[in-house]
Amino acid sequence: MQRLLYKIGNISEEEHLKLDFMDGLSRTVEDRISLGFVPFKIPVIDEMPYRIFETMEGYRKWSEKELPRLLGYYR
């Protein structure tokens, strides 16, 4: 159980950073990992359990054709 800390009124940026830091330190490693993980569904990639390509060039051609550019799979 973590301790709650309240500040009334405006606080400086330095105090805000200190409170954020202390809040982070009060969490367990498991809590920090679970809060830091953001599940993200990747279109096309998550639709099939696996794909097999004969060559790396075949994979590159498929990824350039099928995957959105925002995922970074392009040359």
LUMPA-663548 format. One record per atom (N, C-alpha, C): residue in one letter; x, z negated, y. Coordinates in pm, whole numbers, padded with zeros to 5 digits, always signed. Each point is the difference from the previous one (the first is absolute). Layout:
aXZY ...
This chain:
m+00085+00000-00118 m-00085+00000+00118 m+00089+00000+00123 q-00026+00093+00088 q+00083+00006+00120 q-00066-00076+00115 r+00082-00044+00089 r-00044-00076+00115 r-00051+00094+00108 l-00113-00032+00061 l-00052+00080+00110 l+00056-00050+00131 l+00037+00093+00087 l+00056-00035+00130 l-00075+00078+00106 y-00055-00070+00097 y-00077+00064+00106 y+00068-00023+00134 k-00003+00101+00084 k+00048-00012+00138 k-00116+00043+00089 i-00030-00082+00099 i-00109+00031+00093 i+00060+00062+00126 g-00062+00109+00046 g+00048+00067+00120 g+00098+00109-00035 n+00059+00059+00103 n+00096+00108-00019 n+00134-00057-00042 i+00064+00068-00095 i+00133-00041-00042 i+00096+00115+00029 s+00126-00035+00014 s+00100+00103+00028 s+00024+00085-00125 e+00063+00114+00022 e+00031+00088-00113 e+00095-00069-00097 e+00093-00077+00053 e+00094-00073-00084 e-00072-00102-00088 e-00096-00072+00058 e-00078-00096-00078 e-00084+00072-00106 h-00055+00115+00038 h-00080+00078-00095 h+00085+00044-00119 l+00121+00050+00027 l+00089+00042-00108 l+00039-00118-00088 k+00024-00116+00062 k+00035-00119-00076 k-00115-00041-00092 l-00124+00004+00052 l-00116-00034-00083 l-00016+00098-00116 d+00019+00130+00028 d-00008+00101-00107 d+00107-00024-00106 f+00121-00033+00045 f+00110-00026-00092 f-00030-00122-00087 m-00047-00107+00062 m-00032-00121-00075 m-00115+00025-00098 d-00096+00082+00040 d-00110+00035-00088 d+00052+00074-00123 g+00091+00094+00022 g+00059+00075-00111 g+00079-00089-00094 l+00074-00096+00057 l+00079-00090-00083 l-00086-00095-00083 s-00121-00027+00047 s-00086-00093-00072 s-00064+00063-00124 r+00008+00132-00012 r-00060+00068-00115 r+00098+00007-00117 t-00056+00008-00119 t+00083+00019-00119 t+00042+00146-00009 v+00097+00027-00085 v+00046+00138-00020 v-00115+00086-00052 e-00080-00054-00091 e-00113+00075-00055 e-00101+00036+00109 d-00026-00096+00091 d-00091+00028+00111 d+00055+00110+00090 r+00129-00007+00030 r+00060+00102+00088 r-00004+00137-00064 i+00023+00006-00131 i-00006+00129-00070 i-00142+00055+00002 s-00098-00086-00031 s-00139+00048-00004 s-00049+00042+00138 l+00043-00068+00104 l-00040+00038+00136 l+00071+00126+00047 g+00120+00024-00052 g+00077+00116+00042 g-00033+00127-00075 f-00071-00011-00112 f-00033+00117-00081 f-00133+00059+00045 v+00002+00126+00035 v-00123+00069+00041 v-00027+00110-00102 p-00106-00014-00080 p-00031+00106-00096 p-00036+00129+00073 f+00055+00110-00044 f-00018+00127+00069 f-00028+00106-00104 k-00118+00061+00005 k-00034+00108-00093 k+00061+00129+00052 i+00080+00062-00082 i+00065+00125+00038 i-00080+00114-00063 p-00060+00087+00084 p-00078+00110-00056 p+00087+00091-00086 v-00058+00060-00099 v+00062+00092-00095 v+00092-00074-00097 i+00091-00083+00048 i+00095-00070-00087 i-00073-00100-00089 d-00096-00075+00055 d-00069-00103-00077 d-00114+00054-00087 e-00026+00129+00004 e-00113+00056-00074 e+00029+00016-00149 m+00125+00016-00039 m+00037+00014-00141 m+00102-00108-00035 p-00002-00048-00127 p+00095-00105-00036 p+00146+00046+00003 y+00025+00128-00031 y+00137+00052+00005 y-00003+00152+00002 r+00111+00059+00037 r+00019+00145-00003 r+00138+00028-00056 i+00013+00112-00069 i+00129+00038-00057 i+00038+00136+00057 f+00123+00009+00050 f+00051+00124+00055 f+00123+00041-00080 e+00013+00130-00021 e+00115+00052-00075 e+00129-00015+00080 t-00009+00023+00130 t+00120-00007+00085 t-00032-00076+00128 m+00105-00042+00068 m-00017-00064+00130 m-00057+00099+00101 e+00038+00125-00013 e-00053+00103+00091 e-00150+00016-00019 g-00047-00008-00124 g-00144+00005-00026 g-00073-00116+00066 y+00060-00119-00007 y-00058-00117+00067 y-00005+00021+00151 r+00109+00051+00056 r+00005+00021+00146 r-00105+00101+00045 k-00016+00108-00075 k-00102+00100+00036 k-00139-00060-00007 w-00026-00076-00107 w-00131-00065-00014 w-00026-00096+00115 s+00099-00083+00033 s-00021-00100+00104 s-00020+00064+00137 e+00073+00109+00029 e-00019+00068+00129 e-00138+00063+00009 k-00051+00050-00114 k-00130+00067+00000 k-00116-00100-00002 e+00012-00108-00078 e-00112-00089-00026 e-00008-00126+00086 l+00113-00052+00044 l+00000-00129+00069 l-00009+00016+00152 p-00071-00091+00068 p-00006+00007+00145 p+00138-00027+00061 r+00029+00067+00111 r+00131-00014+00064 r+00028-00143+00046 l-00105-00075+00029 l+00023-00136+00050 l+00070-00089-00101 l-00001+00038-00129 l+00070-00078-00101 l+00150+00030-00003 g+00041+00106+00067 g+00143+00030+00010 g+00057+00082-00114 y-00084+00057-00085 y+00049+00081-00112 y+00009+00146+00041 y+00092+00030+00088 y+00021+00139+00040 y+00147+00016+00041 r+00043+00126+00004 r+00139+00027+00039 r+00007+00046+00142 
